[in-house]
Amino acid sequence: MKDRILKVRKHRRQDPLDDNRTLMRFAQDASRTAIKQHLEKGVAVVYERNGYLVRESPDHEVTVIRQMNKKSFDLRSYLCQG
């Protein structure tokens, strides 16, 4: 049986949901929008920043909760698994 060769395309695909760059941009925009909306409503948010788990209060005070042990999630490598 032949080994499968995975070809990673560098150009834009016609369907935006098949394009990794577009998906990463959607995910980034959605998470930033959600964080902004929660802070505007006065709700603190917890997220990962530079390898640390941080809590940001509505007055934009950032508190480091702990250092993350796991590697950050990489959507491109996850979607390009063969």
N, C-alpha and C positions, 0 to 999 in steps of 0.2 A: 504494500500500500504506500502510495506517495505521501511524503510529508507535506502538510499544508503550508503554504507560504502566505504570511500575513502582509498585505500591502497597506501601508498607511498613506493616505492621500493628504497632500499638503494644500490642495486648492479647496475652495468652497464647494460644498455639495448643494444640489438643487433643493432638497428637502432640508430645512433648517434643523429638524430634529435628528438628522443623520450627521450633522456637522459638529464635531467635538468642540471647536472654538465657540460656536454659537451656543451650545449647551452650557459651556463653562461661563459664558457671559450672562446667560439667563440665570444660572444659579447664583452668580455673584450679585447681579442686580436685585434678584428676589431677596437674598439674605440682607443686603444693605437697606433695602426698602423696609423690610420687616423690622430691623433694628431701629431705624429712624422712626417708624410709626409707633413702636412700643415706647421709645424714649419720649416722644411728643405726648403720649397718653399718661406719662408719669410712672411707667413700669420699668424696673431695672432689667437689664438683659445680661446673659452670660454667653460668652463666645470664646473662640480660640484666637489668640493674637501672638505671633512670633514664638510659637511653641509653649505659650502659657495660657492657662484657663483664666479668663478675667471676667470681672463683673463691672458693668458700667451703670451707674445710677443716672436718673433723669437729669441731674445737674452736671453730667459728664465727668464725674469723678470715677476714675478707673482704679479698681482694686485687684491685685493679683491674688487669685485663689490658690493656684498651685502650678507647678511645671507639668506639662503634658509628657507622658512617657511614650505615647504612640506617635508614629510619624503622621504628619498631616495627610489628610485624604487628598489623593491626586486623581481627579475625575478622568483625565486623559489616560493615565495608565490603567485605570479600572475599565474604561470603555474599550481599550485596545488590547485586551487580553485575548489570546488566540484559542 
